[in-house]
Amino acid sequence: MRNPRGSVSRQGNYAGAISRLVAFAADVAIAWATLLFLVGVVSATITFLTGRSIDFRSLHLLAIVVVVVWSLIYFSYQWALSGKTIGMALFGLRVVTAEGGGIRSRQAVTRTLALPFSIAIAGLGLFGIVFRIDHRGWHDRLAGTCVVYDWDARAARLRWLARQHDLAEAGQSRSAQ
């Protein structure tokens, strides 16, 4: 999946651990914010319709179920729809099949369900993201997926350097002939 021309584009290369971690942290923050917003809307609606407020803090089991279901929906739906979550889109990442194609809904759900197990067992399932060449964790291997860069990793303001670099390489290869 390497770019043979050596240009600045990282598109299609396996995404590194730091990029994936930052995107995941953004997704967790976004998922929590949207969940809190939705709970607030439901609470306000119930209070408006019934005149009584509900104390969600006393409903521990319901809270756990809601968080698990929301997390499953948040990640699986976005991966199945476009191959990336909001956090992944912000940092230029995409989930694809191990062969590089788009993932199916079943793979998205499998990846989402396997992710907590990769984290839970002392983080052992995440070691592959750091140490394997393809940067695949347990959840990636189980779902048959990998994460790749979906846009140029370098800032657009540096593109002029790449053009000059490519021109210089072309001039050097001509002079060597």
C-alpha positions in Angstrom: 0.0 0.0 0.0 3.0 2.3 -0.3 3.1 5.1 -2.8 5.8 4.1 -5.4 6.5 7.6 -6.6 7.5 8.8 -3.1 5.3 11.9 -3.2 4.0 13.6 0.0 0.7 11.8 -0.2 0.0 9.3 2.6 -3.3 8.3 1.1 -3.8 4.6 1.2 -0.9 4.0 3.6 -1.7 2.2 6.9 -2.6 4.8 9.6 -0.3 5.0 12.5 -1.1 4.6 16.2 -1.0 8.3 17.1 -3.4 9.2 14.3 -5.7 6.5 15.3 -5.6 7.4 19.0 -6.3 11.1 18.4 -9.2 10.2 16.0 -10.6 7.7 18.6 -10.3 10.3 21.4 -12.2 12.8 19.2 -14.9 10.2 18.5 -15.3 9.4 22.2 -15.7 13.1 23.0 -18.2 13.5 20.1 -20.2 10.4 21.1 -20.4 11.5 24.7 -21.4 15.0 23.8 -24.2 13.8 21.4 -25.4 11.3 24.0 -25.6 13.9 26.7 -27.4 16.2 24.3 -29.9 13.4 23.4 -30.5 12.6 27.1 -31.1 16.3 27.8 -33.6 16.5 25.0 -35.4 13.3 26.2 -35.4 14.6 29.8 -36.7 18.0 28.8 -39.4 16.4 26.6 -40.5 14.1 29.5 -40.6 17.1 31.9 -42.6 19.2 29.4 -45.1 16.4 28.7 -45.6 15.0 32.2 -44.6 17.9 34.5 -42.2 15.6 36.4 -38.5 15.3 35.9 -36.6 12.0 35.8 -33.4 11.5 37.8 -31.3 9.4 35.4 -28.5 9.1 38.0 -30.6 6.5 39.9 -31.1 4.4 36.8 -27.6 2.8 36.6 -28.5 -0.3 34.6 -30.5 1.8 32.1 -27.5 4.2 31.8 -25.1 1.4 31.0 -27.4 -0.1 28.4 -27.9 3.3 26.8 -24.2 4.0 26.7 -23.4 0.6 25.1 -26.2 0.8 22.6 -25.3 4.4 21.6 -21.6 3.5 21.2 -22.6 0.6 19.0 -24.8 2.8 16.9 -22.3 5.7 16.7 -19.4 3.6 15.5 -21.1 0.9 13.5 -23.4 3.1 11.6 -20.7 5.5 10.5 -18.2 2.8 9.6 -20.9 0.9 7.6 -22.1 4.1 5.9 -18.8 5.7 4.9 -15.9 3.8 6.4 -15.1 6.6 8.8 -16.5 8.3 11.9 -16.5 12.0 12.5 -13.2 11.8 14.4 -11.7 9.8 11.6 -12.9 12.2 9.0 -11.3 15.1 10.9 -8.0 13.4 10.9 -8.1 11.9 7.5 -8.6 8.2 8.3 -10.8 5.5 6.8 -11.6 1.9 7.7 -11.3 -0.4 4.7 -11.2 -4.2 4.2 -7.8 -5.9 4.4 -7.8 -5.8 0.6 -8.5 -2.1 0.5 -12.2 -2.1 -0.4 -15.2 -0.6 1.4 -16.4 -2.5 4.5 -19.8 -4.1 4.9 -22.2 -3.6 7.7 -21.4 -6.9 9.3 -17.7 -6.0 9.4 -18.6 -2.6 11.0 -20.6 -4.3 13.7 -17.9 -7.0 14.3 -15.2 -4.3 14.6 -17.3 -2.3 17.0 -18.1 -5.3 19.2 -14.5 -6.5 19.2 -13.0 -3.1 20.0 -13.7 -3.2 23.8 -12.1 -6.6 24.0 -8.9 -5.3 22.4 -8.8 -2.6 25.0 -10.1 -4.5 28.0 -7.5 -7.3 28.2 -4.7 -4.9 29.4 -4.7 -3.3 26.0 -3.0 -6.3 24.5 -5.3 -6.2 21.5 -4.0 -2.8 20.6 -0.3 -3.8 20.5 -0.7 -4.7 16.8 -1.5 -1.1 16.0 1.9 -0.1 17.3 4.1 -3.1 16.4 2.7 -4.7 13.2 3.5 -3.3 9.8 -0.1 -3.2 8.8 -1.1 -1.5 12.2 -4.0 -3.9 12.8 -5.3 -4.6 16.3 -7.3 -7.6 17.3 -10.6 -5.9 16.3 -9.2 -5.1 12.9 -8.0 -8.7 12.3 -11.3 -10.2 13.6 -13.4 -7.9 11.3 -11.0 -8.3 8.3 -10.4 -4.5 8.3 -7.5 -2.0 8.5 -7.3 1.7 8.9 -5.6 3.8 6.2 -5.0 7.5 5.5 -7.7 9.0 3.4 -6.1 12.3 2.5 -2.6 13.9 2.3 -1.1 13.8 5.8 0.9 17.0 5.1 -0.6 20.4 5.3 -1.8 22.0 2.0 0.7 24.8 2.5 3.6 22.4 2.0 2.4 21.2 -1.4 4.6 23.6 -3.2 7.6 21.9 -1.6 6.5 18.6 -3.0 6.1 20.0 -6.5 9.7 21.5 -6.3 10.9 18.1 -4.9 9.3 16.2 -7.8 10.8 18.7 -10.3 14.2 18.4 -8.7 14.0 14.5 -8.8 12.9 14.6 -12.5 15.9 16.9 -13.3 18.3 14.6 -11.5 17.1 11.5 -13.2 17.5 13.3 -16.6 21.0 14.4 -15.9 22.0 10.8 -14.7 20.9 9.5 -18.1 
